[in-house]
Amino acid sequence: RVLEPTSALELLEMFIRVSKEEGVFPARRDWFMCLAMDTLVLCGKELSVRKPVDLGAVMASLRTYAKERKSLRVLAPVLLPFGSDTAEDKVLEHFDALWGLVSTISADNSWSSPLLLAPARAFTAKLAEKGSHVLPLLTLPKHTPGCTYPMLLRLRLLPEEAA
């Protein structure tokens, strides 16, 4: 409720457009698609109520990207813990884990999970009193030689069997 839904959608669409740029490195695509999914975790519930059709288009773009995306196992097996000998069930990439979460919370339309931190929850009433803001137009810088993207890491506290 802090940000106008149209501003949030513009931000999401801007992140998704990066995946459609020509000659873009997979790390850049994954980084911006993960940003889009992180944003959805925060505002998906509000968008599902106020802009369901637009949210559906965003989810369709993410779904398409998730299907077409090449995994680290294909792109650079040398980066896996034991190279190409790493068992497939031993590595779950950040993108895949985040996509699993987003697709699950969107499928049941709850847009929440007990596993997600929600620091703003304590301020919900206060935030509801304030008006929404329009995000100024943002532009993403183009990729340039030497540009790096943060490594996407996950901290697994419990083995998957226990989770």
Contact map, one row per residue, 1 for C-alpha under 8 A:
1111000000000000000000000000000000000000000001000000000000000000000000000000000000000000000000000000000000000000000000000000001100110000000000000000000000000000000
1111000000000000000000000000000000000000000000000000000000000000000000000000000000000000000000000000000000000000000000000000001101111000000000000000000000000000000
1111101100000000000000000000000000000000000000000000000000000000000000000000000000000000000000000000000000000000000000000000000000011110000000000000000000000000000
1111111100000000000000000000000000000000000000000000000000000000000000000000000000000000000000000000000000000000000000000000000000011110000000000000000000000000000
0011111110000000000000000000000000000000000001100110000000000000000000000000000000000000000000000000000000000000000000000000000000000000000000000000000000000000000
0001111111000000000000000000000000000000000000000000000000000000000000000000000000000000000000000000000000000000000000000000000000000000000000000000000000000000000
0011111111100000000000000000000000000000000000000000000000000000000000000000000000000000000000000000000000000000000000000000000000000110000000000000000000000000000
0011111111110000000000000000000000000000001000000000000000000000000000000000000000000000000000000000000000000000000000000000000000000010000000000000000000000000000
0000111111111000000000000000000000000000000000000000011000000000000000000000000000000000000000000000000000000000000000000000000000000000000000000000000000000000000
0000011111111100000000000000000000000000000000000000000000000000000000000000000000000000000000000000000000000000000000000000000000000000000000000000000000000000000
0000001111111110000000000000000000010000000000000000000000000000000000000000000000000000000000000000000000000000000000000000000000000000010000000000000000000000000
0000000111111111000000000000000000010010000000000000000001000000000000000000000000000000000000000000000000000000000000000000000000000000000000000000000000000000000
0000000011111111100000000000000000000000000000000000000001000000000000000000000000000000000000000000000000000000000000000000000000000000000000000000000000000000000
0000000001111111110000000000000000000000000000000000000000000000000000000000000000000000000000000000000000000000000000000000000000000000000100000000000000000000000
0000000000111111111000000000000110110000000000000000000000000000000000000000000000000000000000000000000000000000000000000000000000000000000000000000000000000000000
0000000000011111111100000000000110010000000000000000000000001100000000000000000000000000000000000000000000000000000000000000000000000000000000000000000000000000000
0000000000001111111110000000000000000000000000000000000000000000000000000000000000000000000000000000000000000000000000000000000000000000000000000000000000000000000
0000000000000111111110010001100100000000000000000000000000000000000000000000000000000000000000000000000000000000000000000000000000000000000000000000000000000000000
0000000000000011111110010001110110000000000000000000000000000000100000000000000000000000000000000000000000000000000000000000000000000000000000000000000000000000000
0000000000000001111111000000000000000000000000000000000000000000000000000000000000000000000000000000000000000000000000000000000000000000000000000000000000000000000
0000000000000000111111110000000000000000000000000000000000000000000000000000000000000000000000000000000000000000000000000000000000000000000000000000000000000000000
0000000000000000000111110000000000000000000000000000000000000000000000000000000000000000000000000000000000000000000000000000000000000000000000000000000000000000000
0000000000000000000011111000000000000000000000000000000000000000000000000000000000000000000000000000000000000000000000000000000000000000000000000000000000000000000
0000000000000000011011111101100000000000000000000000000000000000000000000000000000000000000000000000000000000000000000000000000000000000000000100000000000000000000
0000000000000000000000111111100000000000000000000000000000000000000000000000000000000000000000000000000000000000000000000000000000000000000000000000000000000000000
0000000000000000000000011111110000000000000000000000000000000000000000000000000000000000000000000000000000000000000000000000000000000000000000000000000000000000000
0000000000000000000000001111111000000000000000000000000000000000000000000000000000000000000000000000000000000000000000000000000000000000000000000000100000000000000
0000000000000000011000011111111100000000000000000000000000000000000000000000000000000000000000000000000000000000000000000000000000000000000000000000100000000000000
0000000000000000011000011111111110000000000000000000000000000000000000000000000000000000000000000000000000000000000000000000000000000000000000000000000000000000000
0000000000000000001000000111111111000000000000000000000000000000000000000000000000000000000000100000000000000000000000000000000000000000000000000000000000000000000
0000000000000000000000000011111111100000000000000000000000000000000000000000000000000000000000000000000000000000000000000000000000000000000000000000110100000000000
0000000000000011011000000001111111110000000000000000000000000000000000000000000000000000000000000000000000000000000000000000000000000000000000000000000000000000000
0000000000000011001000000000111111111000000000000000000000000100000000000000000000000000000000000000000000000000000000000000000000000000000000000000000000000000000
0000000000000000000000000000011111111100000000000000000000000000000000000000000000000000000000100100000000000000000000000000000000000000000000000000000000000000000
0000000000000010000000000000001111111110000000000000000000000000000000000000000000000000000000000000000000000000000000000000000000000000000000000000000000000000000
0000000000110011000000000000000111111111000000000000000000000000000000000000000000000000000000000000000000000000000000000000000000000000000000000000000000000000000
0000000000000000000000000000000011111111100000000000000000000000000000000000000000000000000000000110010000000000000000000000000000000000000000000000000000000000000
0000000000000000000000000000000001111111110000000000000000000000000000000000000000000000000000000100000000000000000000000000000000000000000000000000000000000000000
0000000000010000000000000000000000111111111100000000000000000000000000000000000000000000000000000000000000000000000000000000000000000000000000000000000000000000000
0000000000000000000000000000000000011111111100000000000000000000000000000000000000000000000000000000010000000000000000000000000000000000000000000000000000000000000
0000000000000000000000000000000000001111111100000000000000000000000000000000000000000000000000000000010000000011000000000000000000000000000000000000000000000000000
0000000000000000000000000000000000000111111110000000000000000000000000000000000000000000000000000000000000000000000000000000000000000000000000000000000000000000000
0000000100000000000000000000000000000011111111100000000000000000000000000000000000000000000000000000000000000000000000000000000000000000000000000000000000000000000
0000000000000000000000000000000000000011111111110000001000000000000000000000000000000000000000000000000001000010000000000000000000000000000000000000000000000000000
0000000000000000000000000000000000000000011111111000000000000000000000000000000000000000000000000000000000001111000000000000000000000000000000000000000000000000000
1000100000000000000000000000000000000000001111111110000000000000000000000000000000000000000000000000000000000000000000000000000000000000000000000000000000000000000
0000100000000000000000000000000000000000001111111111001000000000000000000000000000000000000000000000000000000000000000000000000000000000000000000000000000000000000
0000000000000000000000000000000000000000000111111111001000000000000000000000000000000000000000000000000000001000000000000000000000000000000000000000000000000000000
0000000000000000000000000000000000000000000011111111000000000000000000000000000000000000000000000000000000000000000000000000000000000000000000000000000000000000000
0000100000000000000000000000000000000000000001111111000000000000000000000000000000000000000000000000000000000000000000000000000000000000000000000000000000000000000
0000100000000000000000000000000000000000000001111111111000000000000000000000000000000000000000000000000000000000000000000000000000000000000000000000000000000000000
0000000000000000000000000000000000000000000000111111111100000000000000000000000000000000000000000000000000000000000000000000000000000000000000000000000000000000000
0000000000000000000000000000000000000000000000000011111110000000000000000000000000000000000000000000000000000000000000000000000000000000000000000000000000000000000
0000000010000000000000000000000000000000000000000011111111000000000000000000000000000000000000000000000000000000000000000000000000000000000000000000000000000000000
0000000010000000000000000000000000000000000100110011111111100000000000000000000000000000000000000000000000000000000000000000000000000000000000000000000000000000000
0000000000000000000000000000000000000000000000000001111111110000000000000000000000000000000000000000000000000000000000000000000000000000000000000000000000000000000
0000000000000000000000000000000000000000000000000000111111111000000000000000000000000000000000000000000000000000000000000000000000000000000000000000000000000000000
0000000000011000000000000000000000000000000000000000011111111100000000000000000000000000000000000000000000000000000000000000000000000000000000000000000000000000000
0000000000000000000000000000000000000000000000000000001111111110000000000000000000000000000000000000000000000000000000000000000000000000000000000000000000000000000
0000000000000000000000000000000000000000000000000000000111111111000000000000000000000000000000000000000000000000000000000000000000000000000000000000000000000000000
0000000000000001000000000000000000000000000000000000000011111111100000000000000000000000000000000000000000000000000000000000000000000000000000000000000000000000000
0000000000000001000000000000000010000000000000000000000001111111110000000000000000000000000000000000000000000000000000000000000000000000000000000000000000000000000
0000000000000000000000000000000000000000000000000000000000111111111000000000000000000000000000000000000000000000000000000000000000000000000000000000000000000000000
0000000000000000000000000000000000000000000000000000000000011111111100000000000000000000000000000000000000000000000000000000000000000000000000000000000000000000000
0000000000000000001000000000000000000000000000000000000000001111111110000000000000000000000000000000000000000000000000000000000000000000000000000000000000000000000
0000000000000000000000000000000000000000000000000000000000000111111110000000000000000000000000010010000000000000000000000000000000000000000000000000000000000000000
0000000000000000000000000000000000000000000000000000000000000011111110000000000000000000000000000000000000000000000000000000000000000000000000000000000000000000000
0000000000000000000000000000000000000000000000000000000000000001111111000000000000000000000000000000000000000000000000000000000000000000000000000000000000000000000
0000000000000000000000000000000000000000000000000000000000000000111111100000000000000000000000000000000000000000000000000000000000000000000000000000000000000000000
0000000000000000000000000000000000000000000000000000000000000000000111110110000000000000000000000000000000000000000000000000000000000000000000000000000000000000000
0000000000000000000000000000000000000000000000000000000000000000000011111110000000000000000010000000000000000000000000000000000000000000000000000000000000000000000
0000000000000000000000000000000000000000000000000000000000000000000001111111101100000000000010000000000000000000000000000000000000000000000000000000000000000000000
0000000000000000000000000000000000000000000000000000000000000000000000111111100100010000000000000000000000000000000000000000000000000000000000000000000000000000000
0000000000000000000000000000000000000000000000000000000000000000000001111111100000000000000000000000000000000000000000000000000000000000000000000000000000000000000
0000000000000000000000000000000000000000000000000000000000000000000001111111100000000000000000000000000000000000000000000000000000000000000000000000000000000000000
0000000000000000000000000000000000000000000000000000000000000000000000011111111100000000000000000000000000000000000000000000000000000000000000000000000000000000000
0000000000000000000000000000000000000000000000000000000000000000000000011111111100110000000000000000000000000000000000000000000000000000000000000000000000000000000
0000000000000000000000000000000000000000000000000000000000000000000000000001111111110000000000000000000000000000000000000000000000000000000000000000000000000000000
0000000000000000000000000000000000000000000000000000000000000000000000010001111110100000000000000000000000000000000000000000000000000000000000000000000000000000000
0000000000000000000000000000000000000000000000000000000000000000000000011001111111110100001000000000000000000000000000000000000000000000000000000000000000000000000
0000000000000000000000000000000000000000000000000000000000000000000000000000011111100100000000000000000000000000000000000000000000000000000000000000000000000000000
0000000000000000000000000000000000000000000000000000000000000000000000000000010111111100000000000000000000000000000000000000000000000000000000000000000000000000000
0000000000000000000000000000000000000000000000000000000000000000000000000000111111111100000000000000000000000000000000000000000000000000000000000000000000000000000
0000000000000000000000000000000000000000000000000000000000000000000000001000110101111100000000000000000000000000000000000000000000000000000000000000000000000000000
0000000000000000000000000000000000000000000000000000000000000000000000000000000001111110000000000000000000000000000000000000000000000000000000000000000000000000000
0000000000000000000000000000000000000000000000000000000000000000000000000000000111111111011000000000000000000000000000000000000000000000000000000000000000000000000
0000000000000000000000000000000000000000000000000000000000000000000000000000000000001111111000000000000000000000000000000000000000000000000000000000000000000000000
0000000000000000000000000000000000000000000000000000000000000000000000000000000000000111111000000000000000000000000000000000000000000000000000000000000000000000000
0000000000000000000000000000000000000000000000000000000000000000000000000000000000000011111100000000000000000000000000000000000000000000000000000000000000000000000
0000000000000000000000000000000000000000000000000000000000000000000000000000000000000111111100000000000000000000000000000000000000000000000000000000000000000000000
0000000000000000000000000000000000000000000000000000000000000000000000000000000100000111111110000000000000000000000000000000000000000000000000000000000000000000000
0000000000000000000000000000000000000000000000000000000000000000000000000000000000000000111111011000000000000000000000000000000000000000000000000000000000000000000
0000000000000000000000000000000000000000000000000000000000000000000000110000000000000000001111111000000000000000000000000000000000000000000000000000000010000000000
0000000000000000000000000000000000000000000000000000000000000000000000000000000000000000000111111100000000000000000000000000000000000000000000000000000111000000000
0000000000000000000000000000010001000000000000000000000000000000000000000000000000000000000011111110000000000000000000000000000000000000000000000000000100000000000
0000000000000000000000000000000000000000000000000000000000000000010000000000000000000000000111111111000000000000000000000000000000000000000000000000000000000000000
0000000000000000000000000000000000000000000000000000000000000000000000000000000000000000000111111111100000000000000000000000000000000000000000000000000000000000000
0000000000000000000000000000000001001100000000000000000000000000000000000000000000000000000001111111110000000000000000000000000000000000000000000000000000000000000
0000000000000000000000000000000000001000000000000000000000000000010000000000000000000000000000111111111000000000000000000000000000000000000000000000000000000000000
0000000000000000000000000000000000000000000000000000000000000000000000000000000000000000000000011111111100000000000000000000000000000000000000000000000000000000000
0000000000000000000000000000000000000000000000000000000000000000000000000000000000000000000000001111111110000000000000000000000000000000000000000000000000000000000
0000000000000000000000000000000000001001100000000000000000000000000000000000000000000000000000000111111111000010000000000000000000000000000000000000000000000000000
0000000000000000000000000000000000000000000000000000000000000000000000000000000000000000000000000011111111100000000000000000000000000000000000000000000000000000000
0000000000000000000000000000000000000000000000000000000000000000000000000000000000000000000000000001111111110000000000000000000000000000000000000000000000000000000
0000000000000000000000000000000000000000000000000000000000000000000000000000000000000000000000000000111111111111100000000000000000000000000000000000000000000000000
0000000000000000000000000000000000000000000100000000000000000000000000000000000000000000000000000000011111111110000000000000000000000000000000000000000000000000000
0000000000000000000000000000000000000000000000000000000000000000000000000000000000000000000000000000001111111100000000000000000000000000000000000000000000000000000
0000000000000000000000000000000000000000000000000000000000000000000000000000000000000000000000000000000111111110000000000000000000000000000000000000000000000000000
0000000000000000000000000000000000000000000010010000000000000000000000000000000000000000000000000000000011111110000000000000000000000000000000000000000000000000000
0000000000000000000000000000000000000000000010000000000000000000000000000000000000000000000000000000000011111111100000000000000000000000000000000000000000000000000
0000000000000000000000000000000000000000100110000000000000000000000000000000000000000000000000000000010011011111100000000000000000000000000000000000000000000000000
0000000000000000000000000000000000000000100010000000000000000000000000000000000000000000000000000000000010000111110100000000000000000000000000000000000000000000000
0000000000000000000000000000000000000000000000000000000000000000000000000000000000000000000000000000000010000111111100000000000000000000000000000000000000000000000
0000000000000000000000000000000000000000000000000000000000000000000000000000000000000000000000000000000000000001111110000000000000000000000000000000000000000000000
0000000000000000000000000000000000000000000000000000000000000000000000000000000000000000000000000000000000000000111110000000000000000000000000000000000000000000000
0000000000000000000000000000000000000000000000000000000000000000000000000000000000000000000000000000000000000001111111000000000000000000000000000000000000000000000
0000000000000000000000000000000000000000000000000000000000000000000000000000000000000000000000000000000000000000011111100000000000000000000000000000000000000000000
0000000000000000000000000000000000000000000000000000000000000000000000000000000000000000000000000000000000000000000111111000000000000000000000000000000000000000000
0000000000000000000000000000000000000000000000000000000000000000000000000000000000000000000000000000000000000000000011111100000000000000000000000000000000000000000
0000000000000000000000000000000000000000000000000000000000000000000000000000000000000000000000000000000000000000000001111111000000000000000000000000000000000000000
0000000000000000000000000000000000000000000000000000000000000000000000000000000000000000000000000000000000000000000001111111000000000000000000000000000000000000000
0000000000000000000000000000000000000000000000000000000000000000000000000000000000000000000000000000000000000000000000111111100000000000000000000000000000000000000
0000000000000000000000000000000000000000000000000000000000000000000000000000000000000000000000000000000000000000000000011111111000000000000000000000000000000000000
0000000000000000000000000000000000000000000000000000000000000000000000000000000000000000000000000000000000000000000000011111111100000000000000000000000000000000000
0000000000000000000000000000000000000000000000000000000000000000000000000000000000000000000000000000000000000000000000000111111110000000000000000000000000000000000
0000000000000000000000000000000000000000000000000000000000000000000000000000000000000000000000000000000000000000000000000011111111000000000000000000000000000000000
1100000000000000000000000000000000000000000000000000000000000000000000000000000000000000000000000000000000000000000000000011111111000000000000000000000000000000000
1100000000000000000000000000000000000000000000000000000000000000000000000000000000000000000000000000000000000000000000000001111111100000000000000000000000000000000
0000000000000000000000000000000000000000000000000000000000000000000000000000000000000000000000000000000000000000000000000000111111100000000000000000000000000000000
0100000000000000000000000000000000000000000000000000000000000000000000000000000000000000000000000000000000000000000000000000011111110000000000000000000000000000000
1100000000000000000000000000000000000000000000000000000000000000000000000000000000000000000000000000000000000000000000000000000111111000000000000000000000000000000
1111000000000000000000000000000000000000000000000000000000000000000000000000000000000000000000000000000000000000000000000000000001111100000000000000000000000000000
0111000000000000000000000000000000000000000000000000000000000000000000000000000000000000000000000000000000000000000000000000000000111110000000000000000000000000000
0011001000000000000000000000000000000000000000000000000000000000000000000000000000000000000000000000000000000000000000000000000000011111000000000000000000000000000
0011001100000000000000000000000000000000000000000000000000000000000000000000000000000000000000000000000000000000000000000000000000001111100000000000000000000000000
0000000000000000000000000000000000000000000000000000000000000000000000000000000000000000000000000000000000000000000000000000000000000111110000000000000000000000000
0000000000000000000000000000000000000000000000000000000000000000000000000000000000000000000000000000000000000000000000000000000000000011111000000000000000000000000
0000000000100000000000000000000000000000000000000000000000000000000000000000000000000000000000000000000000000000000000000000000000000001111100000000000000000000000
0000000000000000000000000000000000000000000000000000000000000000000000000000000000000000000000000000000000000000000000000000000000000000111110000000000000000000000
0000000000000100000000000000000000000000000000000000000000000000000000000000000000000000000000000000000000000000000000000000000000000000011111000000000000000000000
0000000000000000000000000000000000000000000000000000000000000000000000000000000000000000000000000000000000000000000000000000000000000000001111100000000000000000000
0000000000000000000000000000000000000000000000000000000000000000000000000000000000000000000000000000000000000000000000000000000000000000000111110000000000000000000
0000000000000000000000010000000000000000000000000000000000000000000000000000000000000000000000000000000000000000000000000000000000000000000011111010000000000000000
0000000000000000000000000000000000000000000000000000000000000000000000000000000000000000000000000000000000000000000000000000000000000000000001111110000000000000000
0000000000000000000000000000000000000000000000000000000000000000000000000000000000000000000000000000000000000000000000000000000000000000000000111110000000000000000
0000000000000000000000000000000000000000000000000000000000000000000000000000000000000000000000000000000000000000000000000000000000000000000000011111000000000000000
0000000000000000000000000000000000000000000000000000000000000000000000000000000000000000000000000000000000000000000000000000000000000000000000111111100000000000000
0000000000000000000000000000000000000000000000000000000000000000000000000000000000000000000000000000000000000000000000000000000000000000000000000111110000000000000
0000000000000000000000000011001000000000000000000000000000000000000000000000000000000000000000000000000000000000000000000000000000000000000000000011111000000000000
0000000000000000000000000000001000000000000000000000000000000000000000000000000000000000000000000000000000000000000000000000000000000000000000000001111100000000000
0000000000000000000000000000000000000000000000000000000000000000000000000000000000000000000000000000000000000000000000000000000000000000000000000000111110000000000
0000000000000000000000000000001000000000000000000000000000000000000000000000000000000000000001100000000000000000000000000000000000000000000000000000011111000000000
0000000000000000000000000000000000000000000000000000000000000000000000000000000000000000000011000000000000000000000000000000000000000000000000000000001111100000000
0000000000000000000000000000000000000000000000000000000000000000000000000000000000000000000001000000000000000000000000000000000000000000000000000000000111110000000
0000000000000000000000000000000000000000000000000000000000000000000000000000000000000000000000000000000000000000000000000000000000000000000000000000000011111000000
0000000000000000000000000000000000000000000000000000000000000000000000000000000000000000000000000000000000000000000000000000000000000000000000000000000001111110000
0000000000000000000000000000000000000000000000000000000000000000000000000000000000000000000000000000000000000000000000000000000000000000000000000000000000111110000
0000000000000000000000000000000000000000000000000000000000000000000000000000000000000000000000000000000000000000000000000000000000000000000000000000000000011111111
0000000000000000000000000000000000000000000000000000000000000000000000000000000000000000000000000000000000000000000000000000000000000000000000000000000000011111111
0000000000000000000000000000000000000000000000000000000000000000000000000000000000000000000000000000000000000000000000000000000000000000000000000000000000000111111
0000000000000000000000000000000000000000000000000000000000000000000000000000000000000000000000000000000000000000000000000000000000000000000000000000000000000111111
0000000000000000000000000000000000000000000000000000000000000000000000000000000000000000000000000000000000000000000000000000000000000000000000000000000000000111111
0000000000000000000000000000000000000000000000000000000000000000000000000000000000000000000000000000000000000000000000000000000000000000000000000000000000000111111
